[in-house]
Amino acid sequence: MAKAHTKKHKTHSAASVLTRLLKRKAKRGLRQGRQAIEHLATIQQLKEELELLSSFSTDTVYRLDYSTMTYSYVSASVTKLLGYSTEEIKKMNVRTLIIETRLIDDGMKQVESYAGLELMRKNREVAKWQADYLMRTKDGRKIWVSDISYPWHDKNGKLLGSVGSLRDITDRVYAEQQMKEAVTELVSRDVLTGLPLRKQFFVKLEDEVKRTRRSGKDASLLVIDIDKFNALNQNHTNEFGDFVLQELTKLILSCLRETDMASRVGGEEFAIVLPDTSAEGAYWVAERIRTTVNSHQFTSRHSTKPVQVTLSIGVATSRETQEPDAAHLLSLADNRVYMAKQMGRNRVSTGDTHAHTSASGVLH
């Protein structure tokens, strides 16, 4: 009887131990399950927060797979950037959207091929990729996009692709272009008169000479020199001399067409390129400038009474030589300025010593 009782007691004790173990295991499993649920909830919350933040961000975050050149992940802000949904963009080869690539670390040079760049990445020669892309959006617009990315490797160090971000920099690029153009314009123009300088004048003259060779049409050149300008500065002031140059510029431009180009090529010397203008037409343009200036009274706070200014003008035309040459035309016009001065100043010289304009404007 005692043995049976002992055996029964042992059996009951074993069952109790097993029950406690099962309960303990169940509690642990329940606790782990709760923790797993909490972890999943946290992950979901983080995912939702990430999607929320990325939807408000102007940057597009991505992970690019090099094997297909498609995005394995791209944030929702890509829709604002390129117009495509995340699902649409994941199915596209990103290179089909890129029109032009400029590398930041290579002097903004345009990229012709990606093969060499990718090889450098595979060899781990490039840790950071930074480039500007001209890209086409879904609605056909062209925008500039900045790309900053880093290599994406697997556990064994094999290059899989890149992880980075894209940002619309169109406004910045165009602002920089406008600034560069403004600076170029500033350094290519005379500060006092606002006219193009000698270098720009020669470019224009060369272009016109080349055009006359192709078309057979005329182009003419005027070289203008202010008579006795040094004496004017000495008798008045340098400030008044500057005023005369500025006023003279206005008067010259008032006599020209939009297609003509006036330049200040020296201290008191101007040059004018006249496209599609014959020798006769160039003469009358020069005469109009001469008479306009001759009849103008130059007055400013730097002078006590009106001052008269006169010009000597030399004219040369492309038809004067079988093979028009810019340097030759300039030499002809320069020599004719000298001829005009030798004949008494305040006149236009076309190279014919028997046909020039006197101060009275009479041809003789």
Secondary structure, 3 states (H helix, E strand, C coil): CHHHHHHHHHHHHHHHHHHHHHHHHHHHHHHHHHHHHHHHHHHHHHHHHHHHHHHHCCCEEEEEECCCCEEEEECCCHHHHHCCCHHHHHCCCHHHHEEEEEEHHHCCCECCCCHHHHHHHHCCCCCCEEEEEEEECCCCCEEEEEEEEEEEECCCCCEEEEEEEEEECHHHHHHHHHHHHHHHHHHCECCCCCCECHHHHHHHHHHHHHHHHHHCCCEEEEEEEECCHHHHHHHCCHHHHHHHHHHHHHHHHHCCCCCCEEEECCCCEEEEEEECCCHHHHHHHHHHHHHHHHCCCECCCCCCCCECCCEEEEEEEHHHCCCCCHHHHHHHHHHHHHHHHHCCCCEEECCCCCCEECCCCCEC
